[in-house]
Amino acid sequence: MIWTFSVVASLVVFMATYILISVRRIPFLNLDRPSAAMIGGCLMVLLGIVPFGDALRDAINWETIVLLLGMMIVVAYLKLARFFEWVSTWILLRAGTPKRLLALLIVASGLLSALFVNDTICILFTPIVLGAVLRAGLNPVPFLIALVTSANIGSVMTLTGNPQNMLVGIFSEISFGRFFLLMLPVGVVGLFLDWAILRWLYRKELDGSFAIAGLTLPTVDRPALVRVLGVVVLMTLGFLLPLEQWVPGLGAGQKLPLVALAGAGLVILTARPRPAEAFAHVDWGLLVFFSGLFIVIAGIHRTGILPALHAKAAPMIGVNGGGLTLFTVAMSNLVSNVPYVLVVREWIAGDYAWALVAMASTFAGNLTIVGSVANMIVLELSRDRAKIGFVQYLWAGVPVTVATTAAGFAILYALHRANVV
């Protein structure tokens, strides 16, 4: 590789952007992840590495942006109907014992994260669960860790469960139904292992029973909720049906964003809250984050850095999937899972490899307290009333990550050997 100005400049911008994304907070710099990605993308354009027209037309993957936007709008209407608040409160009222609460929380968080994006479940469940367990006199740490680990694990089961899976769906063009069937056993076994490990680690804190005085089920907006859930059912059917064969001009990888955006439009037309109320709950920063990262990755790809990096990394990754799994876990914790998937998109081929990347990049988020956005959400929302230290989280994060990743690899490898994937 010839070290021209463009090569050096793109590498510096790439490394600076990823350091800011990974560290998340640097003294004297008022930057967060979206702004770091946006500035990195702008620098790639201003330095002439990625022409502005190409950045808008080719670099940014608009299918991913549209898919994220559509899903966030639908989730916003469910939140306004108080659906998630009702579910979390119902779990707390039904549990009765800490052990049962742990199990119900893991099941609910895991399943809902597969449907409605893991970060959303953590945002909505954390305040309710935290407040209730403190009123019951329970140690909140086991339940907060259960919430975030199960949200990450459950989200692996669908292409819409988390942002990195959305990228996998767009880049791999694997069908929604096929991905779900492949990852369903991975997610179910992962949730069981999560429950078993946390129940054993916190067995002393989970003894006895509890009651929460004054806790009642919230009143939901029933008409709006029925309409939104009806749209969710239609969206699921849309994800599963071969719309590419029926809709003229619908290309491969475009079905998911089309269904998500159509679902969002149908919800806006039929549900009661005004669109402005729902738009206020959309994470616009996440869309900025993705857009900026797409341009940064396009910059280092244009200068030949990514192909050179692939040539160096290929021998370490290996051919049986084990190397790819370990590499994915390590890199997802080093640079975060979404940026990692964007980098390796050119290297991955075949449903088996893509399934391994989806599984390992998702489960890697449970390793440390800063391993995923969902982890940071729970940490930030609970920091005033429940302290979860880095080492304290590792006590649960390491065994959960090791066990679930090993089981996930074993399942996918067995399916691969059986020529299922």
C-alpha positions in Angstrom: 0.0 0.0 0.0 1.3 3.5 -0.9 1.0 5.9 2.0 -0.5 8.9 0.2 -2.2 11.9 1.9 -5.6 10.3 1.4 -4.6 7.0 3.0 -3.0 8.6 6.0 -5.8 11.2 6.5 -8.5 8.5 6.2 -6.7 6.3 8.7 -6.3 9.2 11.2 -9.9 10.1 10.9 -11.0 6.5 11.2 -8.9 5.9 14.3 -9.9 9.1 16.0 -13.6 8.5 15.3 -13.4 4.9 16.7 -11.5 6.0 19.8 -14.2 8.6 20.5 -16.9 6.1 20.0 -15.2 3.5 22.2 -14.1 5.7 25.0 -17.5 7.5 24.8 -16.4 10.4 27.0 -13.2 12.4 27.0 -12.5 15.4 29.3 -12.8 18.8 27.7 -14.5 17.4 24.7 -18.3 17.8 24.6 -18.8 14.8 22.3 -21.0 11.7 22.3 -21.2 8.8 19.9 -23.5 10.4 17.3 -21.5 13.7 17.2 -18.2 11.8 17.0 -19.4 9.8 14.0 -20.9 12.9 12.4 -17.6 14.8 12.7 -15.7 11.9 11.4 -18.0 11.6 8.3 -17.7 15.4 7.7 -13.9 15.2 7.8 -13.9 12.4 5.3 -15.8 14.7 2.9 -13.9 17.9 3.7 -10.5 16.2 3.1 -11.7 15.0 -0.3 -11.6 11.3 0.6 -15.3 10.8 0.0 -17.0 13.3 -2.4 -20.1 14.8 -0.9 -22.4 13.4 -3.6 -21.0 9.9 -3.2 -21.4 10.2 0.6 -25.1 10.9 0.2 -25.8 8.6 -2.7 -23.5 5.6 -2.1 -21.8 5.7 1.3 -24.9 6.0 3.5 -26.9 2.8 3.5 -30.4 4.3 3.5 -32.1 0.9 3.8 -30.6 0.7 7.4 -31.6 4.3 8.2 -35.2 3.8 7.0 -35.5 0.4 8.9 -34.3 2.0 12.1 -36.6 5.0 11.7 -39.7 2.9 11.0 -39.1 0.6 14.0 -38.5 3.5 16.3 -41.8 5.2 15.3 -43.8 2.0 15.9 -42.1 1.5 19.3 -42.8 5.2 20.2 -46.5 4.6 19.7 -46.4 1.5 21.9 -44.7 3.6 24.5 -47.3 6.3 24.3 -50.0 3.7 24.7 -48.2 2.6 28.0 -47.8 -1.0 26.7 -44.2 -1.5 28.1 -45.1 0.1 31.4 -48.1 -2.3 31.7 -46.0 -5.4 30.9 -43.2 -4.5 33.4 -45.7 -3.7 36.1 -47.6 -6.9 35.5 -44.4 -8.9 35.9 -43.7 -7.2 39.3 -47.2 -7.8 40.6 -47.2 -11.5 39.5 -43.8 -12.5 40.7 -44.2 -12.8 44.5 -40.6 -14.1 45.0 -37.2 -12.8 43.8 -36.5 -16.1 42.0 -39.8 -15.9 40.0 -39.2 -12.2 39.3 -35.8 -13.0 37.9 -37.2 -15.7 35.6 -40.2 -13.5 34.4 -38.0 -10.5 33.8 -35.5 -12.5 31.7 -38.3 -14.0 29.6 -40.2 -10.8 29.1 -37.1 -8.7 28.4 -35.7 -11.3 26.0 -38.8 -11.8 24.0 -39.8 -8.1 23.8 -36.2 -7.2 22.8 -36.5 -9.6 19.8 -39.6 -7.7 18.7 -39.0 -4.1 19.6 -35.2 -3.5 19.8 -33.2 -4.2 23.0 -32.2 -0.6 23.8 -35.9 0.4 23.9 -36.8 -2.3 26.4 -33.9 -1.2 28.7 -35.0 2.4 28.5 -38.6 1.7 29.4 -38.1 -1.2 31.9 -35.2 0.1 34.0 -37.0 2.9 36.0 -40.1 0.8 36.7 -38.1 -2.3 37.8 -35.6 -0.3 39.8 -38.2 1.6 41.7 -40.3 -1.5 42.5 -37.5 -3.7 43.7 -36.2 -0.9 46.0 -39.7 -0.5 47.5 -39.7 -4.2 48.1 -36.4 -4.0 49.9 -34.6 -6.1 47.4 -31.0 -5.7 46.0 -31.6 -4.2 42.6 -28.3 -5.3 41.0 -29.3 -8.9 40.1 -32.4 -7.7 38.4 -30.8 -4.8 36.5 -28.1 -7.2 35.3 -30.8 -9.7 34.3 -32.7 -7.0 32.4 -29.8 -5.9 30.3 -28.2 -9.3 29.7 -31.5 -10.9 28.7 -32.3 -7.9 26.4 -29.1 -8.4 24.6 -29.5 -12.1 24.4 -33.1 -12.0 23.3 -32.4 -9.4 20.6 -30.3 -11.9 18.7 -33.3 -13.9 17.5 -34.6 -11.4 14.9 -33.2 -9.1 12.3 -35.0 -6.2 14.0 -33.8 -7.0 17.5 -30.8 -4.7 17.6 -29.0 -2.3 15.3 -26.2 -4.7 14.4 -28.7 -7.4 13.4 -30.4 -4.8 11.2 -27.1 -4.3 9.4 -26.6 -8.0 9.1 -30.0 -8.3 7.5 -29.4 -5.5 5.0 -25.9 -6.6 4.0 -26.4 -10.4 4.0 -29.9 -10.3 2.3 -30.9 -13.3 4.5 -34.6 -13.6 4.9 -36.3 -12.6 8.1 -37.9 -16.1 8.5 -34.7 -18.0 7.8 -32.7 -15.8 10.3 -35.3 -16.3 12.9 -35.3 -20.1 12.6 -31.5 -20.2 12.8 -31.2 -17.9 15.8 -34.3 -19.0 17.7 -32.5 -22.0 19.4 -29.5 -19.7 20.0 -31.6 -17.1 21.8 -33.7 -19.6 23.8 -30.7 -21.5 25.0 -28.9 -18.2 25.8 -31.8 -17.0 27.9 -31.9 -20.2 29.8 -28.2 -20.0 30.5 -28.5 -16.4 31.6 -31.2 -17.4 34.1 -29.3 -20.4 35.4 -26.0 -18.4 35.9 -27.6 -15.4 37.5 -29.8 -17.5 39.8 -26.7 -19.3 41.0 -24.5 -16.2 41.3 -27.1 -14.3 43.3 -28.7 -17.3 45.1 -28.5 -15.6 48.5 -30.1 -12.4 47.3 -33.0 -14.3 45.7 -34.2 -16.1 48.8 -37.6 -15.3 50.4 -40.6 -13.5 49.1 -41.7 -9.8 48.7 -44.7 -7.6 48.2 -44.8 -4.1 46.7 -47.2 -1.8 48.4 -49.2 0.6 46.3 -48.1 -0.8 42.9 -51.0 -1.0 40.5 -51.4 -1.7 36.8 -51.3 1.5 34.7 -54.2 2.4 32.5 -53.4 1.7 28.9 -54.8 3.5 25.8 -56.6 0.4 24.7 -57.9 1.6 21.3 -54.4 2.9 20.3 -52.7 -0.2 21.7 -55.0 -2.6 19.7 -54.3 -0.7 16.5 -50.6 -0.6 17.0 -50.3 -4.3 18.0 -52.4 -5.1 14.9 -49.9 -3.2 12.8 -47.1 -5.1 14.5 -48.7 -8.4 13.4 -49.0 -7.1 9.8 -45.4 -6.0 9.9 -44.3 -9.5 11.0 -46.3 -11.0 8.2 -44.6 -8.5 5.8 -41.2 -9.5 7.1 -42.0 -13.2 6.5 -43.7 -13.0 3.1 -41.8 -12.9 -0.2 -42.7 -9.3 -1.1 -39.8 -9.1 -3.5 -41.8 -11.2 -5.9 -44.9 -9.1 -5.6 -43.7 -5.5 -5.4 -42.3 -4.1 -8.7 -38.7 -2.8 -8.3 -38.2 -4.0 -4.8 -34.6 -5.1 -4.6 -32.9 -7.6 -2.4 -32.4 -6.2 1.1 -35.1 -3.6 0.7 -38.0 -5.5 2.1 -37.3 -4.9 5.8 -37.1 -1.1 5.5 -40.1 -1.0 3.3 -42.2 -3.0 5.7 -40.9 -1.0 8.7 -41.7 2.4 7.1 -45.1 1.2 5.8 -45.9 0.0 9.3 -44.9 3.3 10.8 -47.1 5.1 8.3 -50.0 2.9 9.1 -49.6 3.5 12.8 -49.5 7.2 12.3 -52.7 7.1 10.3 -54.6 4.9 12.7 -53.3 5.5 16.2 -54.6 8.3 18.5 -51.5 10.3 19.6 -50.3 13.1 17.3 -47.2 12.3 15.2 -45.2 15.0 16.9 -45.6 13.2 20.3 -44.2 10.0 18.7 -41.4 11.8 16.9 -40.2 13.2 20.2 -39.5 9.6 21.3 -37.4 8.7 18.2 -33.7 8.4 18.8 -32.6 10.8 16.1 -29.0 10.7 17.4 -28.8 7.0 16.5 -29.7 7.8 12.9 -26.9 10.5 12.9 -24.5 7.9 14.4 -25.2 5.4 11.6 -25.0 8.0 8.9 -21.6 9.3 10.0 -20.2 5.8 10.5 -21.2 4.8 7.0 -19.2 7.7 5.5 -16.2 7.0 7.7 -16.2 3.3 6.6 -16.6 4.4 3.0 -13.5 6.6 3.4 -11.1 3.8 4.6 -12.6 1.5 2.0 -11.9 3.9 -0.9 -8.2 4.3 0.2 -7.6 0.5 0.3 -7.2 0.2 4.0 -10.0 -2.2 4.6 -8.8 -4.8 1.9 -5.3 -4.6 3.4 -6.7 -5.1 6.9 -8.7 -8.1 5.7 -5.6 -9.7 4.3 -3.9 -9.4 7.7 -6.9 -10.6 9.7 -7.9 -13.5 7.5 -5.3 -16.0 8.8 -6.5 -15.3 12.4 -10.2 -15.7 11.6 -9.8 -19.2 10.2 -12.3 -21.2 8.3 -14.4 -23.2 10.8 -16.1 -20.3 12.4 -14.4 -20.5 15.8 -11.8 -17.9 14.9 -14.4 -15.6 13.5 -16.5 -15.9 16.7 -13.5 -15.1 19.0 -12.4 -12.3 16.7 -15.9 -10.8 16.7 -16.2 -11.0 20.5 -12.9 -9.2 20.9 -13.4 -6.5 18.3 -17.0 -5.9 19.4 -15.7 -5.0 22.8 -12.8 -3.0 21.4 -14.7 -0.8 18.9 -18.3 -1.7 19.7 -20.5 -4.1 17.8 -22.1 -1.7 15.2 -18.8 -0.2 14.0 -17.4 -3.7 13.9 -20.1 -5.1 11.6 -19.7 -2.1 9.3 -15.9 -2.8 9.0 -16.2 -6.6 8.3 -19.2 -6.4 5.9 -16.8 -6.8 2.9 -15.2 -9.9 4.4 -18.3 -12.0 5.4 -19.9 -14.3 2.9 -22.6 -16.9 3.4 -25.4 -17.3 6.0 -23.3 -19.3 8.4 -20.7 -16.6 8.7 -23.3 -13.9 9.0 -25.1 -15.8 11.7 -21.9 -16.2 13.7 -21.2 -12.4 13.4 -24.8 -11.6 14.5 -24.6 -14.0 17.5 -21.0 -13.1 18.6 -21.3 -9.3 18.2 -24.6 -9.4 20.2 -23.5 -11.7 23.0 -20.2 -9.8 23.3 -22.2 -6.8 24.5 -22.7 -8.7 27.8 -19.0 -9.0 28.6 -18.5 -5.6 30.3 -20.6 -2.9 31.6 -19.7 -0.7 28.7 -20.0 -3.5 26.1 -23.3 -2.3 24.6 -25.5 0.7 24.4 -28.2 -1.2 26.4 -25.7 -1.7 29.2 -24.9 2.0 29.3 -28.6 2.9 29.3 -29.3 0.7 32.4 -26.1 2.1 34.1 -27.1 5.7 33.5 -30.8 5.3 34.4 -29.9 3.6 37.7 -26.7 5.3 38.8 -28.4 7.5 41.5 -30.2 4.6 43.2 -28.1 1.5 42.4 -24.4 1.4 42.0 -23.1 -1.3 39.6 -19.3 -1.2 39.5 -17.2 -2.4 36.6 -15.8 -5.4 38.5 -19.2 -6.1 40.0 -20.7 -6.4 36.5 -17.8 -8.6 35.3 -18.7 -11.1 38.0 -21.9 -11.9 36.0 -20.9 -10.6 32.5 -18.0 -12.9 32.0 -19.7 -16.3 32.7 -22.9 -15.2 30.9 -20.9 -14.1 27.8 -18.6 -17.2 27.8 -21.5 -19.6 28.2 -23.9 -18.1 25.8 -21.3 -17.5 23.1 -20.0 -21.1 23.4 -23.5 -22.5 23.2 -24.4 -20.2 20.3 -21.4 -21.3 18.4 -22.0 -24.9 19.1 -25.6 -24.6 17.9 -24.7 -22.8 14.7 -21.8 -25.1 14.0 -24.0 -28.1 14.4 -26.5 -26.6 12.0 -23.7 -25.9 9.6 -22.4 -29.4 9.7 -25.9 -30.7 9.1 -26.1 -28.4 6.0 -28.9 -26.4 7.4 -26.9 -23.2 7.2 
